[in-house]
Amino acid sequence: MLAILMVVSLTACGRESVKTPGGELENGVAAIEDAMTTKPNESSSASTTPMDDLRDGSSTDTVATPGDFPDAYNYGSGKISNYSRTATLQKMPEPAGNNTVLNTAADPANIQTLYLWEEGNVPARTKFTQDMTGYFDNWNFRPYVTSIPVREGVKPKGAVVLMAGGAYQFRGNYTDSLPTAAALRELGFQTFIVDYRLSPYTQEEGALDVARAVRFVRKNARSMVLTQMILPSWAFRRAAFRPVNF
């Protein structure tokens, strides 16, 4: 995984949306399920292609839901064998009230959920209206970030920003980012899970949400005792990248 810090322009990029076919969300879920449960056969390219960046894993490498996680963040055992479609499509708790990264102080000791943008000020060019249905998020969805602190007693080493996959149709937080966050906190990394915008928004608009979360982490790095930041590269290559102020 690349350790690259990317900061994105606040100027929204994108295009006007067109209603996605009703099967796109289902197709995305099915593709992820197939990838998780299908084993490559001996004749497939997957069995012959070297994968030096992967390591052998087992149930001993899996971190089940920590005992100090609130019930709303219970993802189960973390093992693929226990995954379900319900868990795959489960949504993370949203922020309370109108708490945002701009009007709320960072809390390094507890799980914290904050909207990334002020109400009515989310940069976008895509028009997602109330009559557009069939998407993972509702038309009035506001991007937000969830901070998962390092386990008590573990020396903080840095921060990691996580974005759950889902074929750009859904965010599989309970089968992807939450189990990862639970494992990383044991190693001293505070994690920040970004619930970014999905289809019908463009990938560039989703990248703006991630950039906003990155700025929040950078702004509060000292108060959160983050000695370094490891920020995975964002996949949206077409976004306009340039430094900006928080």
TINU-192510 format. One record per residue (C-alpha): x, y, z; residue in one letter. Coordinates in steps of 0.1 Angstrom, whole numbers, padded with zeros to 4 digits, always signed. Layout:
BEGIN
XYZA;...
***
This chain:
BEGIN
+0000+0000+0000M;+0015+0033-0010L;+0021+0059+0018A;+0012+0090-0002I;-0003+0122+0012L;-0027+0137-0014M;-0045+0170-0009V;-0074+0178-0032V;-0087+0211-0044S;-0120+0223-0028L;-0132+0231-0063T;-0158+0205-0071A;-0152+0184-0102C;-0177+0161-0120G;-0207+0160-0142R;-0244+0160-0140E;-0257+0127-0128S;-0280+0103-0147V;-0301+0079-0127K;-0282+0046-0124T;-0300+0014-0135P;-0316-0003-0105G;-0293-0033-0108G;-0260-0014-0104E;-0261-0016-0066L;-0269-0053-0067E;-0242-0060-0093N;-0217-0042-0071G;-0226-0063-0041V;-0226-0095-0061A;-0191-0087-0075A;-0176-0082-0041I;-0193-0113-0027E;-0179-0133-0056D;-0144-0120-0051A;-0145-0129-0014M;-0159-0164-0018T;-0145-0177-0051T;-0113-0196-0050K;-0091-0194-0081P;-0086-0227-0099N;-0053-0241-0110E;-0057-0229-0145S;-0066-0193-0136S;-0041-0165-0140S;-0046-0157-0103A;-0029-0189-0093S;+0002-0182-0114T;+0006-0145-0110T;+0032-0136-0083P;+0017-0116-0054M;+0048-0106-0033D;+0028-0079-0016D;+0005-0104+0001L;+0011-0125+0031R;-0004-0158+0042D;-0033-0151+0067G;-0053-0172+0091S;-0079-0168+0117S;-0052-0159+0142T;-0045-0127+0122D;-0081-0116+0125T;-0093-0092+0151V;-0128-0097+0163A;-0149-0067+0174T;-0131-0052+0203P;-0149-0053+0237G;-0147-0015+0240D;-0164-0008+0207F;-0200+0004+0211P;-0227-0020+0198D;-0233+0001+0168A;-0198-0007+0155Y;-0200-0045+0161N;-0188-0062+0129Y;-0186-0097+0144G;-0156-0120+0141S;-0141-0102+0111G;-0137-0136+0092K;-0149-0138+0057I;-0167-0171+0066S;-0190-0150+0089N;-0198-0122+0064Y;-0233-0116+0053S;-0250-0094+0028R;-0267-0075+0057T;-0232-0067+0072A;-0219-0058+0038T;-0246-0031+0033L;-0247-0020+0069Q;-0241+0018+0073K;-0220+0034+0100M;-0237+0057+0126P;-0239+0093+0114E;-0228+0123+0135P;-0250+0136+0163A;-0267+0169+0155G;-0246+0191+0133N;-0211+0182+0145N;-0186+0189+0118T;-0148+0189+0115V;-0149+0227+0115L;-0171+0233+0146N;-0160+0204+0168T;-0128+0197+0186A;-0110+0165+0179A;-0114+0138+0206D;-0084+0115+0205P;-0096+0092+0234A;-0130+0081+0220N;-0147+0071+0188I;-0158+0103+0172Q;-0181+0109+0141T;-0181+0143+0124L;-0196+0157+0091Y;-0169+0167+0067L;-0187+0197+0054W;-0209+0224+0068E;-0246+0220+0061E;-0255+0233+0027G;-0219+0238+0018N;-0209+0204+0003V;-0189+0211-0029P;-0207+0194-0058A;-0217+0197-0094R;-0238+0165-0095T;-0275+0171-0089K;-0288+0143-0066F;-0324+0150-0061T;-0351+0135-0039Q;-0368+0117-0068D;-0336+0097-0076M;-0338+0063-0059T;-0320+0030-0061G;-0287+0042-0047Y;-0269+0032-0015F;-0272+0067+0000D;-0302+0090+0001N;-0302+0122-0019W;-0295+0143+0013N;-0265+0122+0024F;-0237+0142+0040R;-0201+0128+0039P;-0186+0122+0073Y;-0155+0108+0090V;-0153+0083+0120T;-0122+0084+0142S;-0112+0052+0159I;-0086+0058+0186P;-0056+0037+0195V;-0064+0012+0222R;-0057+0025+0257E;-0022+0016+0268G;-0008+0013+0232V;+0018+0039+0221K;+0005+0060+0192P;+0025+0056+0160K;+0005+0075+0134G;-0027+0078+0115A;-0043+0059+0087V;-0072+0071+0065V;-0095+0042+0054L;-0120+0042+0026M;-0142+0011+0024A;-0145-0005-0010G;-0178-0014-0027G;-0174-0011-0065A;-0184+0026-0061Y;-0219+0015-0054Q;-0217+0009-0016F;-0193+0012+0013R;-0186-0021+0030G;-0175-0006+0063N;-0185-0036+0084Y;-0167-0061+0062T;-0137-0039+0053D;-0127-0007+0071S;-0139-0015+0106L;-0121-0048+0109P;-0090-0031+0095T;-0093-0002+0120A;-0096-0027+0149A;-0064-0044+0138A;-0045-0012+0132L;-0054+0003+0166R;-0036-0027+0183E;-0005-0016+0164L;-0007+0020+0175G;-0024+0036+0145F;-0054+0059+0149Q;-0077+0053+0120T;-0101+0077+0102F;-0129+0060+0082I;-0143+0082+0055V;-0179+0077+0044D;-0174+0094+0011Y;-0199+0101-0017R;-0208+0073-0041L;-0227+0070-0073S;-0245+0091-0087P;-0217+0114-0076Y;-0185+0113-0096T;-0153+0099-0083Q;-0138+0134-0082E;-0165+0145-0058E;-0158+0115-0036G;-0121+0125-0036A;-0130+0159-0022L;-0145+0142+0008D;-0113+0122+0014V;-0092+0153+0010A;-0113+0171+0036R;-0107+0142+0060A;-0070+0143+0054V;-0069+0180+0062R;-0088+0173+0095F;-0061+0148+0104V;-0033+0171+0096R;-0048+0200+0114K;-0052+0179+0146N;-0021+0157+0144A;-0004+0173+0174R;-0034+0172+0197S;-0040+0135+0187M;-0004+0127+0195V;+0002+0114+0160L;+0039+0111+0154T;+0036+0104+0118Q;+0008+0101+0092M;+0004+0072+0068I;-0023+0081+0043L;-0031+0055+0017P;-0032+0069-0019S;-0066+0077-0033W;-0077+0058-0064A;-0093+0088-0081F;-0065+0099-0104R;-0085+0124-0125R;-0092+0148-0096A;-0073+0181-0096A;-0047+0179-0069F;-0032+0210-0053R;-0024+0222-0017P;-0052+0241+0000V;-0059+0255+0035N;-0083+0237+0058F;
***
